[in-house]
Amino acid sequence: LASGKFSHFRKLGVPVIVSPLLGLADFVVEHGVGVVLHQPSDAARLIAQIEADFEGFRARARACFDEHLSYDRAFRAVLEVTDRWYPSAQAV
């Protein structure tokens, strides 16, 4: 998944099935937002795993977006600094 799609899917609460790429697979497992497909023959089992806890996967995906992937949240710190640099810009 392209990083933009991955973030967008988290925002929408869409669980994912990802390949075992380092970093991506670890993130998915750590945050419980999907499952990792190691063998194509595991696909049906993984889909059933997601279906069994679909609402949980959705809730964790949304929370993950809010906590780790939201541009607004990450950029807020930058805006706080620039607001201190240019206080008159806040009034505009």
Beta strands, then each sheet from edge to edge (+ up, - down):
strand 1: 16-18
strand 2: 34-36
sheet 1: 1+ 2+
end
